[in-house]
């Protein structure tokens, strides 16, 4: 599961984010400890803590002293909004630029998207 091309702590943070978005980790639920992450991924606990602390810094997780880390209220909505922004920047704008090069109008793009939706 670990990708050698990206930092491990970033991948830990992304895995937790994905679990929150998918509902595997609902708001106010406890997140696995850094030791559990370290054991599962066979990494240094400090590396796992760095990933978890990224999410604390972003307001996605919070610490209950002596108990552990928990998913913050509103974390899923915050992550969903961030993902939508990233989707727009990474896919929609890129698609629009390519469509413009190919002479595809906005109306034709909408038709293509609707066709794709029907096929899925």
FITI-506802 format. One record per residue (C-alpha): residue number from 1; residue in one letter; x, y, z. Coordinates in nm, 3 decimals. Layout:
BEGIN
{site NUM; a; {X; Y; Z}}
...
This chain:
BEGIN
{site 1; x; {0.000; 0.000; 0.000}}
{site 2; x; {0.294; 0.234; 0.055}}
{site 3; x; {0.408; 0.419; -0.259}}
{site 4; x; {0.785; 0.468; -0.270}}
{site 5; x; {0.751; 0.788; -0.473}}
{site 6; x; {0.570; 0.992; -0.207}}
{site 7; x; {0.642; 1.055; 0.159}}
{site 8; x; {0.499; 0.793; 0.392}}
{site 9; x; {0.353; 1.045; 0.634}}
{site 10; x; {0.160; 1.210; 0.348}}
{site 11; x; {0.022; 0.872; 0.248}}
{site 12; x; {-0.089; 0.805; 0.608}}
{site 13; x; {-0.273; 1.139; 0.611}}
{site 14; x; {-0.433; 1.066; 0.274}}
{site 15; x; {-0.547; 0.720; 0.392}}
{site 16; x; {-0.716; 0.875; 0.695}}
{site 17; x; {-0.876; 1.143; 0.475}}
{site 18; x; {-1.007; 0.873; 0.240}}
{site 19; x; {-1.153; 0.679; 0.534}}
{site 20; x; {-1.328; 0.994; 0.656}}
{site 21; x; {-1.472; 1.072; 0.312}}
{site 22; x; {-1.589; 0.712; 0.264}}
{site 23; x; {-1.748; 0.710; 0.610}}
{site 24; x; {-1.524; 0.437; 0.749}}
{site 25; x; {-1.410; 0.694; 1.008}}
{site 26; x; {-1.720; 0.898; 1.098}}
{site 27; x; {-1.696; 1.233; 1.273}}
{site 28; x; {-1.613; 1.208; 1.643}}
{site 29; x; {-1.479; 0.853; 1.599}}
{site 30; x; {-1.137; 0.757; 1.725}}
{site 31; x; {-0.855; 0.724; 1.473}}
{site 32; x; {-0.599; 0.441; 1.504}}
{site 33; x; {-0.303; 0.541; 1.719}}
{site 34; x; {0.032; 0.630; 1.571}}
{site 35; x; {0.165; 0.303; 1.713}}
{site 36; x; {-0.110; 0.112; 1.533}}
{site 37; x; {-0.024; 0.289; 1.206}}
{site 38; x; {0.344; 0.223; 1.265}}
{site 39; x; {0.284; -0.146; 1.330}}
{site 40; x; {0.047; -0.191; 1.035}}
{site 41; x; {0.271; -0.012; 0.783}}
{site 42; x; {0.596; -0.122; 0.950}}
{site 43; x; {0.723; 0.231; 0.986}}
{site 44; x; {0.865; 0.447; 1.262}}
{site 45; x; {0.595; 0.580; 1.499}}
{site 46; x; {0.737; 0.932; 1.452}}
{site 47; x; {0.661; 0.906; 1.079}}
{site 48; x; {0.304; 0.797; 1.151}}
{site 49; x; {0.269; 1.082; 1.402}}
{site 50; x; {0.383; 1.330; 1.139}}
{site 51; x; {0.098; 1.217; 0.910}}
{site 52; x; {-0.159; 1.237; 1.186}}
{site 53; x; {-0.031; 1.579; 1.295}}
{site 54; x; {-0.077; 1.710; 0.941}}
{site 55; x; {-0.447; 1.642; 0.982}}
{site 56; x; {-0.452; 1.798; 1.328}}
{site 57; x; {-0.296; 2.113; 1.182}}
{site 58; x; {-0.570; 2.121; 0.916}}
{site 59; x; {-0.850; 2.081; 1.171}}
{site 60; x; {-0.946; 1.735; 1.042}}
{site 61; x; {-0.845; 1.556; 1.362}}
{site 62; x; {-0.819; 1.666; 1.724}}
{site 63; x; {-0.655; 1.516; 2.029}}
{site 64; x; {-0.829; 1.413; 2.348}}
{site 65; x; {-0.552; 1.417; 2.602}}
{site 66; x; {-0.474; 1.070; 2.732}}
{site 67; x; {-0.728; 0.905; 2.500}}
{site 68; x; {-0.617; 0.957; 2.141}}
{site 69; x; {-0.702; 1.129; 1.815}}
{site 70; x; {-1.056; 1.180; 1.690}}
{site 71; x; {-1.222; 1.297; 1.370}}
{site 72; x; {-1.338; 1.657; 1.410}}
{site 73; x; {-1.698; 1.759; 1.356}}
{site 74; x; {-1.724; 1.900; 1.004}}
{site 75; x; {-1.411; 1.717; 0.885}}
{site 76; x; {-1.591; 1.525; 0.611}}
{site 77; x; {-1.752; 1.841; 0.469}}
{site 78; x; {-1.416; 2.021; 0.479}}
{site 79; x; {-1.244; 1.732; 0.298}}
{site 80; x; {-1.524; 1.704; 0.042}}
{site 81; x; {-1.500; 2.076; -0.036}}
{site 82; x; {-1.123; 2.052; -0.073}}
{site 83; x; {-1.159; 1.749; -0.303}}
{site 84; x; {-1.415; 1.931; -0.518}}
{site 85; x; {-1.173; 2.221; -0.558}}
{site 86; x; {-0.892; 1.981; -0.650}}
{site 87; x; {-1.121; 1.799; -0.895}}
{site 88; x; {-1.203; 2.127; -1.064}}
{site 89; x; {-0.840; 2.230; -1.092}}
{site 90; x; {-0.699; 1.889; -1.192}}
{site 91; x; {-0.972; 1.763; -1.422}}
{site 92; x; {-1.227; 2.022; -1.528}}
{site 93; x; {-0.983; 2.298; -1.621}}
{site 94; x; {-0.759; 2.049; -1.799}}
{site 95; x; {-1.059; 1.909; -1.986}}
{site 96; x; {-1.177; 2.258; -2.083}}
{site 97; x; {-0.835; 2.350; -2.221}}
{site 98; x; {-0.821; 2.030; -2.426}}
{site 99; x; {-1.178; 2.079; -2.550}}
{site 100; x; {-1.093; 2.430; -2.661}}
{site 101; x; {-0.792; 2.298; -2.857}}
{site 102; x; {-1.018; 2.044; -3.027}}
{site 103; x; {-1.295; 2.293; -3.101}}
{site 104; x; {-1.543; 2.123; -2.868}}
{site 105; x; {-1.808; 2.363; -2.740}}
{site 106; x; {-1.940; 2.372; -2.385}}
{site 107; x; {-2.271; 2.229; -2.509}}
{site 108; x; {-2.089; 1.939; -2.677}}
{site 109; x; {-1.891; 1.877; -2.359}}
{site 110; x; {-2.214; 1.863; -2.159}}
{site 111; x; {-2.353; 1.611; -2.406}}
{site 112; x; {-2.038; 1.399; -2.372}}
{site 113; x; {-2.058; 1.406; -1.993}}
{site 114; x; {-2.426; 1.309; -2.001}}
{site 115; x; {-2.351; 1.026; -2.242}}
{site 116; x; {-2.075; 0.905; -2.015}}
{site 117; x; {-2.311; 0.919; -1.718}}
{site 118; x; {-2.569; 0.709; -1.905}}
{site 119; x; {-2.304; 0.449; -1.993}}
{site 120; x; {-2.197; 0.414; -1.632}}
